[in-house]
Amino acid sequence: MAFTPATPDYAERIRESFARGKMMDLIGAEIAAIEPGYVAIALPHADALTQQHGFFHAGAVATIADTAGGYAAYTLFPAGTSVLTAEFKINFLAPARGVRLLARGRVIKPGRTLTTCDIEVAALGEDGGEKLCAKSLQTMAQVQGRDDIARPG
């Protein structure tokens, strides 16, 4: 489905907001793609992100899934608004094992207040192959009258 962004600078707004998100810095996540209604987040493998069996921890998988979906929705939000997760459900389909993860967030249905997103997280191997490891459904809230800027407290 093709979407039209509400502002011509939507990609810049996403990059600026992402840069303020300290969690993404902490885990080493990066923006891999930005298009209207679509954002992909990549997460390189790091031992600090694994659980006891050596797979990516479910928390790391869920974090990039939430972020990809949130920013996919935000690509369609007008200036003077912000984005917050209202609902988030994730199914872990296979162990997240690979050299990196790629979360692909897509808007299913945009709305004036709530936007629904579909997210898939794939584990990428050294050979370039992909394995779907998580599937998520998310509802994002558009917060009116508040630019997406960091505020203390």
N, C-alpha and C positions, 0 to 999 in steps of 0.2 A: 504494500500500500504506500502510495506517495503522499508525503505531508509537506505543508508549506510552513516554514518557521515564522514565528510572530515578529522576529526582529532579524535584520540582515546580519547582525554581529553575533548570532547565536553560538557559533563555534568559539569565538573569543570569550564569551560569557562563560561557557563550559570550562575552558582552559583556566580562566582566572579563578573560578570557583573551586575547581579541582586542586589548584595550587594552594588554596587556603585550607584544604582538608588534610589535617596533620596525620590522620589515620593512614591515608594513602602513602604519605612519606614513610611512615613507620614500617609498613609492610613491603614497600618497594613497588607498588602498583603504578601503572602508566596508562595513559589514554592511547589506545591503538587506532581508533576511528571515531569520527563524529560526522553524522549526517542528520538531516531532519527526521526526528523520530527514531534515531538509532545511535547508540554509543557502545563501543567495545572497550573493555578494560583488560589489560594484560598484567599478569603477575608471575614474574620469574621465580623459579624454585629457589628456596633458601631453607636450610636446616631449621631455622628458627620458626618456620611456618608449618612444620610437620607435627603429626601426632605420634603416638608410641609405635606405630607400624611403619613409619616413614612416609605415609601419604600426606598430602596437603591436609591441614586441619580443617574440619568442617566450618569453623569460624572464619577462616581465611576465604574459603569458597563462598560462604554466605555474604561476607563483606564486599567482595568485588561484584557479586550478583546484585546486591542492593544498590551499589553505586552505579553500575551500568544501567539498570532500569531507571533509577532516579534521574540520571543525566539524560537518558533518552527522552523522558517526559519533559525535562527542563528545556530541551532544544525547541519545544513548541510553546513555551510560556512567554508572555509578553514582558517587556521591561517593567521594572517596579514590582516584580513578584519574586518569590523564592519557592523552594521545593522541600517537602518533608514527606517521609514515608508514613502512610496511613495504615497499610497492611502489607504483610510480606509472608509468603509461604514458599518453602523450598523442599524439594525431594532430592535426596542423594541417590543417584542411580548406579554409580560404580565408584570404586576407590579413585581419588584424584591423585594420580601418579603420572608425572611427566616432568619435562624441563620447564614448562610454564603452563599457566592456566589462561584461558581466554573467555571472559564473560561477555556475551552479546545481548544487549538490552534493546528491545523493540517495543514501540508503542503499539498496542492493539486498538485502543479506543481513547482518543483524547477527549477531555471534557473541560468545562469552564472551571470546575472546582476539583474534580477527581479525574485522574488519568490512569488507565490500566495498562500494564506492561507485561511482556513475556520475556523471560531471560533464560538463556541456555549457557551453561559453563562447560567448556571442553578442556580436557587435559591434552596437551600437545607433547608428542614424543620427539626424541632426537631425530627420528627419520621423517619428521614433518607430519606424521599421522595424527589424527584427532580421535579422542574417545569422549563421548558425552558422559559427563559425570554428575551433572546436576541440572534440574529444571525448576524454574521459579515463576510464580505469578505474584504480581505486586500492584498495589494501588498507591499512587502518589497524589499528595494534596498540593494544590497551588495556593500559596499563601499570598494574599493580596496586600498591597501597600507596604511591602518590605523587600527591598532589594536583597539579593543573596550575598550578604556581606557578613564577615565574622564580627561578633560582638562579644565582649567579655561577660562572663557570668551567665 
